[in-house]
Amino acid sequence: MATAALVLAAGRGTRLGADRPKAFVRLACVPLVVHSVRSLSAAQGIDWIQVVVPAGDAGLWREAQSALEGLEGLLPAVPGGAERQDSVQAGLDALAADVDLVAVHDAARALVRPEDVARVVAVGRAEGAALLAAPARDTIKRVRDGRVQETPARETCWVAQTPQVFRRELLAEALAKAEAEGFVGTDDAQLVERLGVPVHVVEGDPGNLKITGPEDLLAAEARLVREGGAA
């Protein structure tokens, strides 16, 4: 079963306030997407890496790719679309027919650990659908119109991460259903859940944060310093 990682680097990242798409913002002098690709490449079970970049920003990818020269399994990048689902579909369409398992990863989660990637890939291969997630540390409130509707038990709440790993045909079916129904999800697991398919949770590192704002970039830089610069 060949496995490919789709690295989503097509988001604009306006909340980061940078002059370039978020995936190409530098962390410790290296673009976020490069950190992510290196971690995925180092993970057991990943055969191919397909990066999805912003349409019209091929120059940024060529610059970033120079730091990945000689990396085995890295496929030519493809342009993404307006929504996350469009970018996932573009990456999926670019994969060879013999790829049976797909790990979808946000380039902005630049500090994912290779060992965690390997664990979620193994569960995805065995079960068909799996994602990394971290147990919620805070009390969660479900809110509507500024009022608390419910306080779910904290032990039942997890914070979703990536990679999220699916059998290829399952992800393709989920994307097709979402498109047909005009549904836009916040992650790929949500689309698969809508098929009635169980998605298995693999506990990940809370430090596998999605870099969204300037404070996240500072936190990631601090972690790299603590760990001696290793992503």
N, C-alpha and C positions, 0 to 999 in steps of 0.2 A: 504494500500500500504506500504509494509515493505521497509525500506530504509537502505542501507549499505554504509558506507564510505570506499573507497579503499585508503589506505595511502601508497603512493609510496616511499619506503625507499631503493630501490635497486641501486640507482645511486652511482657511484664511487666518484664523487666530487673532481676531481683532481685539479681544480682551487683553492680549499680551502687550498691545501697544507698540509692536515692532514695525519696522519698515519692510518686512518680508513675511511670507507665509510662516506660520508657527513652526512647522517641521524643520525649517532652515535657520531658525534662531539658534545661536551658539550657546552651548553649555560646556564650560571648561575649554573654550576655543574650538569646539567640534559641534557641527549641527546636530540637533536632536535626532533627526532621522538616521544619522550615521551611528550614534550610540545604539539606537534600536536595532538596526540591521546587524551590527556586530554581536549584540546579545543573542539575537535569533540564530545567527550563523554558528554561534558557539554551543547552541542547545542540541542535545541528542534528539534525533527524530525529525529534524527539519532538513528536507532535501533541496528545496528551491525557495528563493525569496523573490517575490514580485512586489516592487514598490509602485504605488499609485501617487502621482504628483499632480500639482495644480496645472490645469490647462494653460498653456502660454508661459510657463515658468521652467522650461526645459534647461535654460542656462543655469539656474540655481542648482538643479539636480546634477548637471555635468560637473559643476564646481564641487559639490558635496561628494560625488562619486569618486573623485580623484583620491579621496581618503580610503576608498574601499577597493583600490586596485588589486587585482589578483584574488579577490574573494570568490571562492567556489560557490556555485549555485545561484549567483545573483543574476537575475533575468533583466532584459531591457525594460526600463520604466514605461508605464502607460499613463495617459492623462485621465484624471478623475472627472467627476460630474458635480452638479450643483448640490446634491445631497449626499450624505454618507452612503446611503444605499446605492446611489448611482456609481460611486467610486468602488464599492465592493463588487458590484456587477461588472464594472470595467476590468477589475483585476481578475475576477473569476473567468471572464471570457478570454483573457489572454493566456490562461494556463493550458498546458498540454493535456490531451485527453486522458493520459495515464495517471494524472493526479487525482487521488481518491479522497484525500483528507486536506482540509484547509484551516489554517490558523490565522484569524483576522486580528491584527494588532495595530493600535494607535501609535503612530510615530512619536507622539508627544509623551508616551510612557517610556521615556528613554532609559530608565533605571531598572527595567525588568531584569530579573535574574535568570540566567540560562537554565539553572536547575529547576526553577518554577515552570519555565516554558516546557521543559522535557516532561515534567509531571502532568501538566494539563494536556499535552499532546497524547501521552499514553492513555489517559482516561478518555479523551475524545475518540481515540482509535478503538478502544474497547466498547464504549457506550454509544457513540454516534454524535454526542453533543456535550460539551463541557466548557466551563469558563473558570478563570481565576477570579477570586473574590476574597475580600477581607471582612472579618466580623465587624459589625458596627461598634464603635467605642462609646458613642454618645447615645442618649435617649432620643428616639425618633418621634416626631409629631407629624401626623397627617393633617394638613391644614387646607381649609377651603374658605374663601372670602375673608381671610384674616382671622379665622377662628379654628381652634383645634377640634378636629372631628374624631380623632382616635390617637391613642398612644400604643402602637404595636409592641409586643414583647421584644426587648432588645436582642435576645438570643435568637430570634427568628429573622433579624435584619442583617443583611450583608451588603457591602459596597462592591459593586461590579467592577472588574478590571479587564484588561486584555493581556495576552491573547484569549480569544474565544474560538474554540475548535469544533468543527463540524464535518461530518461526511459531506462530500461535495454535493451530492444529489439532494441532500436535505437542505443545505443552504440555498441552492438554486430554487428549490420549491418554495422556501420561505420568502425569498426575494420576489418571485413571481406572484405569490399570493398578495404580498404587500402592495406591489405595483397595481395589480388588478383592482384592489380595494381602496387605493389612494391612501394607504396607511404609511406614516413616517415614524419609525421607531427611534429610540435613543441609543440602542445598541443592537447587535446582531442576534444575541440570545433572545431578545424580546420578539423578534420576528419568528424565530424557531419555536418559541413557546406558543405562539398563535396557531401553530399546526397541531398543538396538543401533544408535542413531543417533550419528554422530560429532559431538562438540561442539568447535568451534574456539576456540582460545585467543588472546586479544588482550592483549598485555602492557600492564598498567596501572601506575599510580603506587603504589609501596610505601606512600605516605602515605595511601592510601585505606583507612584502618584502620576496623575495626568497633569502635565504642565499646562496650565490655562492662563494664569495671571503672573505678574512680576514676582509675587510672594512665593509662588511655586518654584520659579526658577531659582530664587535665592535658597529655598529649602533643598533643592536638588544639588546646587553647588556646595552647600554645607555638607551634604551627605557624601559627595565625592571627596571632599577634603578629609572627612573622617575615615573614609575607606581607602585613602591613598590614591585617589584618582581613578579607581576602577569602576566602570559602569556595570 
